[in-house]
Amino acid sequence: MDDRTAGPAALTAQYVYAIVPAGTSVPDDLTGIDDNGIELIAHGPVAAVVGKVETDRAFGLRDDLLAHSRVTDALAGRCALIPVRFGAVVTDTDAVVGELLAPNVDYFADVLDDLAGHRQYVVRARYDEEAVLAEIVREEPEIAALRDHTRDLAVEASWTERLRLGELVARALEIKRDIDSAALLDLLVPHCGAWNIRAAGEVDHLVDVAFLVADEQLEAFEQAAEQAARDLAGRGRVRLVGPMAPYDFVPGDDRWVS
C-alpha cells in the first residue's frame, strides 16, 4: 500500500500501573490495556510499571479496568507494589522519570520498604439470607408474631405493622451482623499486620475486610479463614481473595499523580 494514502500514525503515551522495586521481574506473557506488553522504567531503587497506549482513546471501559487489575494483582503476588489509580497516563519515558519517579523516589522507596514481605488479601463474608432470616424469626417472638399476623392481610390494612416488622428485622440483623463479624475478626486479626473494614450495603452483607498479611503469617491466616468458613457454614459463606494490589494500605496518590 502507498504510505502516502495512510492516515497519520497514532500517537502513544505511557500508561502507569504501579510503582515497584527496581529489578522486579515481570512475566513475559503479562499484558495490560489493549493487550500491550508491560515494561519497567527504573530510577534509582524504584521503577514504574508501564505499557504503551494510544492517546486518542478514552479510558473507562470494563476491559480497561480488568486489564489494569490483572497487571497490578499479578505483580502484587511477586513483590511489594504501590498501585497507581486507574487511568494515569504520562506522555513518554522521560516524563515517567522526570515527573513521577524522580520527585518521589524517596517516598516510593519508603512505602515499598514498609510493604515488603506483605500481601493484601480480602475476606468477604455473606449471609445465606433465608437461613439468617429464619434464625431471626425463631429467636424473636415479636417478629414471629408480626409476621404471622400480617401474612394474610392486605398491605393497606397492615401498613403500620409491616413497617414495625421491617424495623425489628433490620435491628435484629444488625445485632447478628455485629456478633458474627466480631467473631470472624477475632479469628483473622491476630494473623495480619493491618486490617481495614470496607463499607457495603447489601442485605446479605456480613463483612468485607482487607488484610495486610506477612508472608510468614500466610499459612496461619488461611487456616483462620477456613475456620471462619466452617463456623459460618449453613448460615453464610466466606471467600478469601488475593494476593492483590494493596490499595487499602498505601496513601492516596493525589500528591504524585495529576
N, C-alpha and C positions, 0 to 999 in steps of 0.2 A: 504494500500500500504506500502511496506517495505521502511522506511525512508532512507535506505542505497542506494536506487536506485534514489532518488530525487536529483536534482541539488542543488548547493549552494543557500541559501536564498538570495533574492535580498537585497542589502544594501539600507538604506533610509537616507535622509537628510531633512532639514527643508527649505521649500520654503517660502520666506518672501514676503508678500503682501503689508504691510503698517505698520506705527507706529501710535498708538492711545493712548489716556489717559488710564492709568491702571484702571481696574474696568469696562471698557466698556463691555456692554452686546452684545454677538454675537448670532444671531439667530440660534437655534438648527438645522434648516434644511439647513443652508448655507454651500455649498460645493465649493471646489476650483478645482484645476487641478487634473485630473483623478478621479473626484468626491470624493476626500478625504475630510474629515471633517476639520474644521477650529478651531484653538485654540489660546489663548493668552499666551505669555511668558512675564511676567512683571518684571520690575526692577525699583524700586522707583516709580515715578509718571507716568511712561510711560510703554508701552507694545508693543511688536511686534506681528503682526497678521501673523500666520504661518500655514502651512499644510505640512504633510508628502509627499515626492515624492521619487521615486526610483532613484538612482544615475546613473543607466545605460541607461537612456533615454536622448534624445536630446529635447531641447525646441524650440519653434518657430511655432508649428502648430497653425492653426486658432483656434481650440478648446482650446488650452492653453491660447491664448491671451484673448479669450472671458471669460474663467473661471477667469483669473486674474482681468479683468474689472468687472465681476459680483461681486467678493468679495469686491473690493475697492469701487465700486459705492453703493453697499448695505450698507456698513458701513458709507459711506460719508453722507448718509441720517440720521444717528443716532448720529454722534459725529464728533468732529474735527479729521482730519486724514491727515497724511503725506504719500502719496503714494510712494512706492518703485518701481523702474523701473522694467519692465518685465524681468524675467529670473534670479532674485537674489536668490541664493541658499547658505545656510550656513550648515556646517557639522552636527551640533547637537544642542541641547538645550543650553549646556554650551557655545558654540561658539556664539549663538544668544545673550546671555547676555554679555560674555566677549569681543567679537569683535565688536558688533553692538551697544547694548544698553548702557553698562557702559561707554564707552569712549565718548558717545554723549548725555548722559542723560540730561544735562542742555540745550544743543542746542535744542533737540527734545521738551523739556518742554516749552521752549520759543516760538518756532514756533507753537506748539499746542495752547498755550495761545492766540497767535495772531489770529489763525483761529477759535477759539471758538465762537460759535454763528453765524457762517457764512457758506454758502454753495456755491459751484461753479455751475453756470448754463451756458449754451452755447446757444446763439441765432444765428441761421443760416438762412440767407435770400437768396433766389434765384429768379432770374427773370424768368418770362414767356418769353422765348427768342423771340417767334414770335410776341407777343404783344409789346415788347420793341423795336424790330427792326422796326415794323410798325410805332411806335411813331417817331422813328428817321427819317424814310422816310418822314413822314408828316411834321416834323419840319425843315428839312434841304433840301431846294430846290436843292442844288448842288448834294446831294446824290440821290434824286429822279430822277434828270435829267440823271445822270450817270447810274443809274440802268435801266432806260428806254432805254438809248442809247445802252447799252451792252447786253440787254436781248436776242436779236435775232442774235447777231454777234458771229462768231466763236471765240473761246478762243484765237487762234493765232492772229487774226486780231484786237483784242481789249485788248491785254495783258496789255498795259500801262494804259488804262482807268480802267481796273479791279483792278490793283494794287492801283491806286488812290482811287477807290471806297472803297476798303478794309481799306485803311489808314483813310479815312474820317469816316467810320462807327466805327472803333476802337476808334478814338478820341472822337466821339460823345457819344459812350457807356461809355467811361471812365469819361467824364464830368457828364453824367447822374448818373453813379455809385457814384461819389463823392457827388452829391447833395442828392441822396436818402439815402446813408449810413450816411451822416451827420444828416439828419432828424431823422433816426432811433436812432442814438446815443443820439441825443438831448432828445428823449423820455425816454431812458433807463438809461443813466448815472446818472441822479440825484437820482436814487433809488438803487445804488450799492456802495460798498466801494472801489472797484478797478475794472479795466477792461483791457483786453488785446486783440488786434485785431490779428487774425490768418491769415496767408497767404493762398491764394487759387488761382488757375489759370483757372478754368473752365469759359467758355464763359458766362454761365448764373449766375455766382457768383456775388452776391451783397455784402454781408458782412458775416463774420464768427467771432463772438466775444465771449470771455469768460468773465463772470462777477462773482465777489465775492459779494454775497448778504447777508446782515444781516437778521437773522430770522424775525425781526420786520419789515423789508422792503419788505418781500417776496410778500405780497398781492399787494402792490403798484407796485412792479416790474412786476408781472404777468399781472396786468391791463395795464401797459405801453406796454408790449409785445403784448397784444391783440389789443391795439390801433395801434401799428405798423403794425400788420397783416391786420387790416381794411384799413389803409392808402395805403397799397400795393395791396389790392385786385384788381384783373383784370390785374395786371401787374407783379405779382410775389407772392411768398408765404413766410411766416415766420414760423420757427419751434423753439420751446423752448425745450431744453433738460436738464434734471437734476432732482434732485441734482446728482452730480458726484464727483469723486475724484478731489481735487483741484491741478491738475498738473500745471496749469498755474500760480499758486500763491504761490508755495513753491520753495525754492532754489534747484538747481540741486543736485542729490545725489552722484556725483562723489567723494565728500570728505569723505563719510562714507559707500559707498558700492563699493567693489572692484570687 
